[in-house]
Amino acid sequence: MSYYLLAPITNIFMKAPTIKHEDYAVIADFIAVSFERDLDSFSSTYKTMNASYLENFKKAISQLKNNDSTNAIVIKQKETTANLYKQADELRRNITFLKDYATRSGLDTSLLKVVVTKINGRNIAGVVKAVRDAIPYYSDNIERIADMPEGFLEKIVEQTKQLDALNVLQNTLMNERKYHTQANKEMYALIKKYIGDIAKAGKLIFQGQKKEEEYVISKIVTRAKTNKQNRVEELSKQDTNPLYED
């Protein structure tokens, strides 16, 4: 007999289903509607779950919906990385030529070997420093480098500036991505807490009543998926190809 009395209470504390990030806003919207309608019942049972609580919940939902995705930053970061390495490869080609020009002229090439090593190791900051360290030596001995075309050192300097700018952009994007990732985690954690607290309280307040179902997260997820499928079916009917109509 005691088992049947305890069973409904036990169900209240069952572990909530895992919620996908893309479903958070929809589920929050569903439970917010029920919570707002039943606000008096919540407030009379839980003092802090009042109008102010509701307002803050709605603000959190709005913030989640308007949140900038990190996807755009990730794409831009990948594009910048590809461009960065392409520029580094082009610089290595010119450094290789400079090394050959210097060798033919009997000049020291150890500084250029350092540049190539840094490029091969994808150490872009190291590449920039190594080039800047090397250029003055070859600039001072430019009259001895007979085979080098006019403006060749200037070309390397310009390539190095572009490489440096891309590296700065890359680091900026990495920092932005870290910031947005952390902000997103905190935002989803906040929404998850709201959903979990309201669902738990709602099931306790409306235990045994029809309204209780509106605070069962698994049922909310099912309703959200059903509504989404219905919208897809409606859109597909609207977009019916006239060639296939009776």
C-alpha positions as CSV (number, residue, x, y, z in Angstrom):
1,M,0.0,0.0,0.0
2,S,2.8,2.4,0.9
3,Y,4.4,1.7,-2.5
4,Y,1.5,3.2,-4.4
5,L,1.4,6.2,-2.2
6,L,5.1,6.9,-2.7
7,A,5.2,6.1,-6.5
8,P,3.9,9.5,-7.7
9,I,6.3,11.4,-5.4
10,T,9.2,9.3,-6.7
11,N,8.4,10.1,-10.3
12,I,8.6,13.8,-9.5
13,F,12.3,13.5,-8.7
14,M,13.2,11.2,-11.7
15,K,16.1,12.5,-13.7
16,A,15.1,14.9,-16.5
17,P,15.8,13.8,-20.1
18,T,18.8,15.3,-21.8
19,I,17.9,18.4,-23.8
20,K,19.6,19.4,-27.0
21,H,20.8,23.0,-27.2
22,E,18.6,23.7,-30.2
23,D,15.5,22.7,-28.1
24,Y,16.2,24.9,-25.1
25,A,14.4,28.0,-26.4
26,V,11.3,26.1,-27.5
27,I,11.0,24.1,-24.3
28,A,11.6,27.3,-22.3
29,D,8.8,29.0,-24.3
30,F,6.4,26.2,-23.6
31,I,7.0,26.1,-19.8
32,A,7.0,29.9,-19.6
33,V,3.4,30.0,-20.9
34,S,2.2,27.5,-18.3
35,F,4.2,29.2,-15.6
36,E,2.8,32.7,-16.4
37,R,-0.7,31.3,-16.4
38,D,-0.2,29.6,-13.0
39,L,1.9,32.3,-11.5
40,D,-0.4,32.9,-8.5
41,S,-0.2,29.2,-7.6
42,F,3.6,29.3,-7.8
43,S,3.9,32.5,-5.8
44,S,1.7,31.3,-3.0
45,T,3.8,28.2,-2.6
46,Y,7.3,29.5,-3.5
47,K,7.7,33.1,-2.5
48,T,10.6,33.8,-4.9
49,M,8.8,32.4,-7.9
50,N,6.9,35.7,-8.5
51,A,6.4,38.2,-11.3
52,S,10.0,39.4,-11.0
53,Y,11.2,35.7,-11.4
54,L,8.9,35.4,-14.5
55,E,10.3,38.6,-16.0
56,N,13.9,37.5,-15.5
57,F,13.1,34.1,-17.1
58,K,11.6,35.8,-20.1
59,K,14.7,38.0,-20.4
60,A,16.9,34.9,-20.3
61,I,14.9,33.3,-23.1
62,S,15.1,36.4,-25.2
63,Q,18.9,36.6,-24.7
64,L,19.2,33.0,-25.7
65,K,17.2,33.5,-28.9
66,N,19.2,36.6,-29.8
67,N,22.5,35.1,-29.0
68,D,25.2,35.3,-31.7
69,S,26.3,31.8,-32.6
70,T,30.0,30.9,-32.4
71,N,29.6,29.1,-35.8
72,A,30.4,32.3,-37.7
73,I,33.5,32.9,-35.6
74,V,34.6,29.3,-36.2
75,I,34.2,29.6,-40.0
76,K,36.1,32.9,-40.0
77,Q,38.9,31.4,-37.9
78,K,39.3,28.5,-40.3
79,E,39.4,30.8,-43.3
80,T,42.0,33.0,-41.5
81,T,44.1,29.9,-40.6
82,A,44.1,28.7,-44.2
83,N,45.1,32.2,-45.5
84,L,47.8,32.4,-42.8
85,Y,49.4,29.2,-43.8
86,K,49.1,30.1,-47.5
87,Q,50.9,33.4,-46.9
88,A,53.6,31.5,-44.8
89,D,54.2,29.1,-47.7
90,E,54.6,32.0,-50.1
91,L,57.0,33.7,-47.8
92,R,59.0,30.4,-47.4
93,R,59.4,30.3,-51.2
94,N,60.9,33.8,-51.3
95,I,63.1,33.1,-48.3
96,T,64.4,30.1,-50.2
97,F,65.3,32.3,-53.1
98,L,66.9,34.9,-50.8
99,K,68.9,32.1,-49.2
100,D,70.2,31.0,-52.7
101,Y,71.0,34.6,-53.7
102,A,73.0,35.0,-50.4
103,T,74.8,31.7,-50.9
104,R,75.9,32.7,-54.4
105,S,77.2,36.0,-53.0
106,G,79.1,34.3,-50.2
107,L,76.9,35.8,-47.4
108,D,75.8,34.1,-44.2
109,T,72.5,32.3,-44.4
110,S,72.0,31.1,-40.8
111,L,69.4,33.8,-40.1
112,L,67.3,32.6,-43.1
113,K,67.6,29.0,-41.9
114,V,65.9,30.1,-38.6
115,V,63.1,31.7,-40.7
116,V,62.5,28.5,-42.6
117,T,62.5,26.4,-39.3
118,K,59.9,28.7,-37.8
119,I,57.7,28.5,-40.9
120,N,57.9,24.7,-41.0
121,G,56.9,24.7,-37.3
122,R,53.9,27.0,-38.0
123,N,55.3,29.4,-35.4
124,I,54.0,32.5,-37.1
125,A,55.1,35.0,-34.3
126,G,58.5,33.4,-34.5
127,V,58.6,33.8,-38.3
128,V,57.8,37.5,-38.1
129,K,60.5,38.1,-35.5
130,A,63.1,36.0,-37.4
131,V,62.4,37.9,-40.7
132,R,62.7,41.2,-38.9
133,D,66.0,40.1,-37.4
134,A,67.4,38.9,-40.8
135,I,66.4,41.7,-43.1
136,P,68.8,44.4,-41.8
137,Y,71.8,42.2,-42.6
138,Y,70.8,41.5,-46.2
139,S,69.7,45.1,-46.6
140,D,73.2,46.3,-45.5
141,N,74.8,43.9,-48.0
142,I,72.3,44.5,-50.9
143,E,75.1,45.6,-53.3
144,R,76.8,42.2,-52.9
145,I,73.7,40.2,-53.8
146,A,74.0,40.3,-57.6
147,D,71.2,38.0,-58.6
148,M,68.5,39.4,-56.4
149,P,65.7,41.3,-58.3
150,E,64.9,44.9,-57.5
151,G,62.5,45.4,-54.6
152,F,62.8,41.7,-53.5
153,L,63.6,42.5,-49.9
154,E,60.7,45.0,-49.8
155,K,58.4,42.3,-51.0
156,I,59.5,40.0,-48.2
157,V,59.0,42.8,-45.7
158,E,55.4,43.4,-47.0
159,Q,54.7,39.7,-46.9
160,T,55.9,39.6,-43.3
161,K,53.6,42.6,-42.4
162,Q,50.6,40.7,-43.9
163,L,51.5,37.6,-42.0
164,D,51.7,39.5,-38.8
165,A,48.3,41.1,-39.4
166,L,46.7,37.7,-40.1
167,N,48.3,36.3,-36.9
168,V,46.9,39.1,-34.8
169,L,43.4,38.5,-36.4
170,Q,43.8,34.7,-35.7
171,N,44.5,35.4,-32.0
172,T,41.6,37.8,-31.8
173,L,39.2,35.3,-33.2
174,M,40.5,32.6,-30.9
175,N,39.8,34.8,-27.9
176,E,36.4,35.8,-29.2
177,R,35.5,32.1,-29.7
178,K,36.6,31.3,-26.1
179,Y,34.6,34.2,-24.8
180,H,31.4,33.2,-26.7
181,T,31.8,29.5,-25.8
182,Q,32.0,30.4,-22.1
183,A,29.1,32.9,-22.4
184,N,27.0,30.3,-24.2
185,K,27.7,27.7,-21.5
186,E,26.5,30.1,-18.8
187,M,23.4,31.1,-20.8
188,Y,22.3,27.5,-21.3
189,A,23.1,26.6,-17.7
190,L,20.8,29.5,-16.6
191,I,17.9,28.4,-18.9
192,K,18.4,24.8,-17.8
193,K,18.1,25.9,-14.2
194,Y,14.9,27.9,-14.8
195,I,13.3,25.0,-16.7
196,G,14.3,22.5,-14.1
197,D,13.2,24.6,-11.1
198,I,9.8,25.5,-12.6
199,A,9.2,21.9,-13.8
200,K,10.0,20.4,-10.4
201,A,7.9,23.0,-8.5
202,G,5.0,22.6,-11.1
203,K,4.9,18.9,-10.6
204,L,4.7,19.3,-6.9
205,I,2.1,22.0,-6.9
206,F,-0.2,20.2,-9.5
207,Q,0.5,16.6,-8.6
208,G,-2.3,14.4,-9.7
209,Q,-3.9,17.2,-11.7
210,K,-4.1,17.5,-15.5
211,K,-1.8,20.6,-15.4
212,E,1.0,18.4,-14.0
213,E,1.8,17.1,-17.5
214,E,2.7,20.7,-18.6
215,Y,5.6,20.5,-16.2
216,V,7.0,17.1,-17.2
217,I,10.0,17.9,-19.4
218,S,9.8,14.7,-21.4
219,K,6.2,15.6,-22.3
220,I,7.2,19.1,-23.2
221,V,9.9,17.8,-25.5
222,T,7.3,15.6,-27.2
223,R,4.9,18.5,-27.6
224,A,7.7,20.7,-29.1
225,K,8.7,18.0,-31.6
226,T,5.0,17.4,-32.6
227,N,4.5,21.1,-33.1
228,K,7.7,21.3,-35.2
229,Q,6.6,18.4,-37.4
230,N,3.1,19.9,-37.8
231,R,4.7,23.2,-39.0
232,V,6.9,21.3,-41.5
233,E,3.9,19.4,-42.9
234,E,1.9,22.7,-43.2
235,L,4.8,24.3,-45.1
236,S,5.1,21.3,-47.4
237,K,1.4,21.5,-48.2
238,Q,1.8,25.2,-49.0
239,D,4.7,24.6,-51.3
240,T,3.0,21.8,-53.3
241,N,4.1,21.7,-56.9
242,P,1.1,22.7,-59.0
243,L,2.1,20.1,-61.6
244,Y,1.2,17.4,-59.1
245,E,-2.1,18.9,-58.0
246,D,-5.4,17.1,-59.1
